[in-house]
Amino acid sequence: MIETLSFTPETAPEFFPNTLWKVLRPPTTLHIQGKPQALRLLEKLPERGLAIVGSRSCQQRSRQIIEEVLTPLQGFDWIILSGLARGVDAYAHEAALKLGFPTIAILGCGLNITYPAENQDLRQRILAAGGLVVTELPADHEPAPWAFIHRNRLIAGWARATWVVQAGFRSGALNTASWTIQHERTLFATPAFPGDPGMIGNQKLLSDRAAHCSWNSRSFGQVWLEIESFLAQRWTEKQTDQRNQFQKGEAAPEELLAQEVKRRTAENGGVRLSELLGWALETGWTPEQFFETAARSGLMRPNQVI
């Protein structure tokens, strides 16, 4: 049975972690909708929380990568946090439901409102699956730009890490990234083809070294070792040799890329660009070096979906 409850720091259950209130500009009241047993999700935050955010204008590539990254993590005790917005937020919640992760939607409006209205069915499925819908705003509070900006601090503050999947020049996801940095939490960003207007925000986060480059589940594991250490795959001898060759300048990038394409094609009958990008990042390339080398080698075109 779905219930709606409201708590202040003084009336919250004992299992509520104090960290829910220990965020920047702490909320005075939390309004929570969900099954009673789902409230226990909150005691796992922020340690088990992964926030996934991004643009409302979600590229097909971004939709694919959300599921591709989360699929190998099935069964891990992570909680997916997002804002129930159109685009990346909705796909993050959808992927969580499909793959069996509990998910929490944090609203920028009151509980009596679903914004956007098209996500009403998604909201109900989150609740039915044992997730939660949370807001600090009164029940009938209308959505407003300032409310979404203010809401983002909870998404960032309640998560162990935030992943910016896709962010344009003025994306609200960059505001969540800023809150993540202010809360001194880990920030991930997806790499992109240089100059992609839909990913300018990601490029800035990576260029400023504000975020870790994230392409697959391995990249999460390499940074988040204390949570799931076995996600960090060991370098194979082949990868080590390639990394050393690249770092010492003993082989041209095009040559190394051609060798890896040949090897993977022989073993698997083909290779995806996403797999090659993962290999390149492990070898020590920057995202820009990979995309530029792949373009010079004729493996991709600007704005190609990979």
C-alpha positions as CSV (number, residue, x, y, z in Angstrom):
1,M,0.0,0.0,0.0
2,I,1.3,3.4,-1.0
3,E,1.5,6.0,1.8
4,T,2.4,9.6,2.1
5,L,4.3,10.7,5.1
6,S,6.0,13.9,6.3
7,F,9.0,14.2,8.6
8,T,11.0,16.9,10.2
9,P,14.4,16.3,11.8
10,E,12.6,16.0,15.1
11,T,9.9,13.6,14.0
12,A,11.9,11.4,11.6
13,P,12.1,7.6,12.4
14,E,15.3,6.5,14.2
15,F,16.5,4.7,11.1
16,F,16.6,7.9,9.1
17,P,20.2,8.8,8.6
18,N,21.3,12.2,9.9
19,T,22.9,12.8,6.5
20,L,19.5,13.4,4.9
21,W,19.4,16.6,6.8
22,K,23.1,17.3,6.6
23,V,23.1,18.8,3.1
24,L,23.7,22.4,2.0
25,R,20.7,24.5,2.9
26,P,19.1,21.5,4.7
27,P,15.3,20.9,4.3
28,T,13.0,21.7,7.1
29,T,10.5,19.0,6.1
30,L,10.5,16.0,3.8
31,H,7.3,14.7,2.2
32,I,7.7,11.1,1.1
33,Q,5.5,8.8,-0.9
34,G,5.9,5.0,-1.1
35,K,5.4,1.7,0.5
36,P,6.2,1.7,4.3
37,Q,9.0,-0.8,3.8
38,A,10.6,1.4,1.1
39,L,11.4,4.0,3.7
40,R,14.3,1.7,4.7
41,L,16.0,2.8,1.4
42,L,16.7,6.1,3.0
43,E,19.0,4.7,5.7
44,K,21.4,3.5,2.9
45,L,21.9,7.1,1.7
46,P,24.2,8.5,0.7
47,E,26.6,5.5,0.9
48,R,24.7,3.5,-1.7
49,G,23.2,6.3,-3.8
50,L,24.2,6.9,-7.4
51,A,22.6,10.0,-8.9
52,I,22.1,9.9,-12.7
53,V,21.2,13.3,-14.3
54,G,21.3,15.0,-17.7
55,S,19.6,16.9,-20.4
56,R,15.9,16.8,-21.1
57,S,16.8,16.6,-24.8
58,C,18.3,13.1,-24.5
59,Q,20.3,11.8,-27.4
60,Q,19.8,8.2,-28.5
61,R,23.4,7.5,-27.6
62,S,22.7,8.7,-24.0
63,R,19.7,6.4,-23.7
64,Q,21.8,3.4,-24.8
65,I,24.7,4.1,-22.5
66,I,22.6,4.4,-19.3
67,E,21.4,0.8,-19.7
68,E,24.8,-0.4,-21.0
69,V,26.6,1.0,-17.9
70,L,24.0,-0.2,-15.4
71,T,23.5,-3.7,-16.8
72,P,26.8,-5.2,-15.5
73,L,26.0,-3.8,-12.1
74,Q,22.8,-5.7,-11.6
75,G,22.5,-7.2,-8.2
76,F,24.7,-4.6,-6.5
77,D,23.2,-2.8,-3.6
78,W,22.9,0.6,-5.3
79,I,20.0,3.0,-5.3
80,I,19.5,5.2,-8.4
81,L,18.5,8.8,-7.7
82,S,17.2,11.2,-10.2
83,G,14.6,13.9,-10.7
84,L,11.7,12.3,-12.7
85,A,12.3,15.0,-15.4
86,R,11.9,14.4,-19.1
87,G,15.0,13.0,-20.9
88,V,18.0,11.5,-19.0
89,D,16.2,11.5,-15.6
90,A,13.3,9.4,-17.0
91,Y,15.6,7.0,-18.8
92,A,17.6,6.6,-15.5
93,H,14.5,5.6,-13.6
94,E,13.4,3.4,-16.5
95,A,16.7,1.6,-16.6
96,A,16.6,1.1,-12.8
97,L,13.2,-0.5,-12.9
98,K,14.2,-2.7,-15.8
99,L,17.4,-3.9,-14.1
100,G,16.0,-4.3,-10.6
101,F,17.6,-1.3,-8.9
102,P,15.6,0.6,-6.3
103,T,15.1,4.1,-7.4
104,I,14.1,7.4,-5.8
105,A,12.6,10.4,-7.6
106,I,13.2,13.7,-6.0
107,L,10.7,16.3,-7.2
108,G,10.9,20.1,-7.8
109,C,7.2,20.4,-7.0
110,G,4.7,19.1,-4.4
111,L,3.6,15.5,-4.2
112,N,0.1,16.2,-5.6
113,I,1.8,17.2,-8.9
114,T,3.7,15.1,-11.4
115,Y,5.9,17.2,-13.6
116,P,6.1,16.6,-16.5
117,A,2.6,15.0,-16.6
118,E,3.8,12.4,-19.2
119,N,5.8,10.7,-16.4
120,Q,2.8,9.9,-14.3
121,D,2.9,6.3,-15.3
122,L,6.6,6.1,-14.6
123,R,6.0,7.6,-11.2
124,Q,3.5,4.9,-10.4
125,R,5.7,2.1,-11.5
126,I,8.6,3.5,-9.3
127,L,6.2,3.3,-6.3
128,A,4.9,-0.1,-7.2
129,A,8.4,-1.5,-7.5
130,G,9.3,-0.3,-4.0
131,G,10.9,3.0,-4.8
132,L,10.1,6.4,-3.3
133,V,9.0,9.9,-4.5
134,V,10.4,12.7,-2.3
135,T,10.0,16.4,-2.1
136,E,10.6,19.2,0.5
137,L,7.9,21.3,-1.0
138,P,4.2,21.5,0.1
139,A,1.8,19.1,-1.6
140,D,0.3,21.6,-4.1
141,H,3.4,23.6,-4.8
142,E,3.7,24.2,-8.6
143,P,7.0,23.4,-10.4
144,A,9.2,26.4,-10.9
145,P,12.8,26.9,-12.3
146,W,14.1,27.9,-8.8
147,A,12.6,24.8,-7.3
148,F,14.4,22.5,-9.6
149,I,17.7,24.2,-9.0
150,H,17.1,24.0,-5.2
151,R,16.0,20.3,-5.6
152,N,19.3,19.4,-7.2
153,R,21.2,19.9,-4.0
154,L,19.2,16.9,-2.5
155,I,20.0,14.7,-5.5
156,A,23.7,15.5,-5.2
157,G,23.8,15.5,-1.4
158,W,22.0,12.2,-1.0
159,A,24.3,10.3,-3.4
160,R,27.7,8.9,-3.0
161,A,28.4,9.9,-6.6
162,T,26.7,11.7,-9.4
163,W,26.9,10.8,-13.1
164,V,26.2,13.5,-15.7
165,V,25.2,11.5,-18.7
166,Q,24.6,14.4,-21.1
167,A,24.8,18.1,-20.5
168,G,24.6,21.0,-22.9
169,F,25.8,24.5,-22.4
170,R,23.0,25.5,-20.1
171,S,21.9,22.1,-18.8
172,G,20.4,21.9,-15.3
173,A,22.6,18.9,-14.8
174,L,25.6,21.2,-14.5
175,N,23.9,22.7,-11.5
176,T,23.6,19.2,-10.0
177,A,27.3,18.7,-10.8
178,S,28.1,22.0,-8.9
179,W,26.2,20.7,-5.9
180,T,28.1,17.4,-6.1
181,I,31.4,19.3,-6.0
182,Q,30.2,21.5,-3.1
183,H,29.2,18.4,-1.2
184,E,32.6,16.9,-1.9
185,R,31.2,13.8,-3.6
186,T,32.5,12.0,-6.6
187,L,31.4,13.3,-10.0
188,F,31.4,11.3,-13.3
189,A,30.8,12.6,-16.8
190,T,30.4,10.8,-20.1
191,P,32.9,11.7,-22.8
192,A,31.8,13.0,-26.1
193,F,32.9,13.8,-29.7
194,P,34.6,17.2,-29.5
195,G,32.3,20.0,-30.5
196,D,29.0,18.0,-29.9
197,P,26.7,20.8,-28.8
198,G,24.5,18.5,-26.8
199,M,27.6,17.4,-24.7
200,I,29.4,20.8,-24.2
201,G,28.7,20.6,-20.5
202,N,30.3,17.2,-20.3
203,Q,33.4,18.4,-22.2
204,K,33.8,21.3,-19.8
205,L,33.5,19.1,-16.7
206,L,36.2,16.8,-18.1
207,S,38.4,19.5,-19.4
208,D,38.3,21.3,-16.0
209,R,39.1,17.9,-14.3
210,A,36.0,18.4,-12.2
211,A,34.7,15.0,-13.2
212,H,36.0,11.5,-13.7
213,C,35.6,10.2,-17.3
214,S,32.9,7.5,-17.2
215,W,32.0,5.3,-20.2
216,N,31.2,1.9,-18.7
217,S,30.7,0.0,-15.4
218,R,34.5,-0.5,-15.2
219,S,35.1,3.2,-15.0
220,F,32.7,3.5,-12.1
221,G,34.5,0.6,-10.3
222,Q,38.0,2.0,-10.8
223,V,37.1,5.1,-8.9
224,W,34.6,3.6,-6.5
225,L,36.8,0.7,-5.4
226,E,35.8,0.8,-1.8
227,I,32.2,0.0,-2.8
228,E,32.6,-2.7,-5.5
229,S,36.3,-3.5,-5.8
230,F,35.9,-6.4,-8.2
231,L,34.5,-4.0,-10.8
232,A,38.0,-2.7,-11.4
233,Q,39.2,-5.2,-14.0
234,R,42.9,-6.0,-13.9
235,W,45.1,-4.8,-16.8
236,T,45.9,-7.7,-19.2
237,E,49.4,-8.0,-20.4
238,K,48.2,-6.8,-23.8
239,Q,46.6,-3.7,-22.4
240,T,49.7,-2.9,-20.3
241,D,52.0,-3.2,-23.4
242,Q,49.6,-0.9,-25.3
243,R,49.5,1.6,-22.5
244,N,53.3,1.7,-22.3
245,Q,53.7,2.0,-26.0
246,F,51.2,4.9,-26.0
247,Q,52.8,6.7,-23.1
248,K,56.3,6.3,-24.5
249,G,55.3,7.3,-28.0
250,E,56.6,4.0,-29.4
251,A,53.5,3.5,-31.6
252,A,51.2,6.0,-33.4
253,P,47.7,6.2,-32.0
254,E,46.3,5.1,-35.4
255,E,48.5,2.0,-35.3
256,L,47.4,1.0,-31.8
257,L,43.8,1.5,-32.7
258,A,44.1,-0.6,-35.9
259,Q,45.8,-3.4,-33.9
260,E,43.0,-3.4,-31.3
261,V,40.3,-3.3,-34.0
262,K,42.0,-6.3,-35.7
263,R,42.4,-8.2,-32.5
264,R,38.7,-7.7,-31.4
265,T,37.4,-8.5,-34.8
266,A,39.3,-11.7,-35.0
267,E,38.1,-12.8,-31.5
268,N,34.5,-11.6,-31.7
269,G,33.7,-11.1,-35.4
270,G,33.4,-7.3,-35.0
271,V,33.8,-4.5,-32.5
272,R,31.7,-1.6,-31.3
273,L,33.0,1.9,-31.0
274,S,31.8,2.0,-27.4
275,E,34.1,-1.0,-26.7
276,L,37.0,0.7,-28.4
277,L,36.5,3.9,-26.3
278,G,36.6,1.8,-23.1
279,W,39.9,0.3,-24.3
280,A,41.3,3.6,-25.2
281,L,40.5,5.2,-21.9
282,E,42.1,2.2,-20.1
283,T,45.2,2.6,-22.3
284,G,45.6,6.2,-21.2
285,W,44.1,8.2,-24.0
286,T,41.9,11.2,-23.4
287,P,38.4,11.1,-24.9
288,E,39.5,13.8,-27.4
289,Q,42.4,11.7,-28.5
290,F,40.3,8.7,-29.1
291,F,37.5,10.5,-31.1
292,E,40.0,12.4,-33.2
293,T,42.0,9.2,-33.9
294,A,38.9,7.3,-34.7
295,A,37.8,10.0,-37.1
296,R,41.2,10.1,-38.8
297,S,41.1,6.3,-39.2
298,G,37.7,6.4,-40.8
299,L,35.9,4.6,-38.0
300,M,33.4,7.3,-37.3
301,R,32.0,10.6,-38.4
302,P,31.2,13.7,-36.3
303,N,27.8,13.4,-34.5
304,Q,27.7,9.7,-35.3
305,V,25.6,7.7,-32.7
306,I,27.9,5.1,-31.1
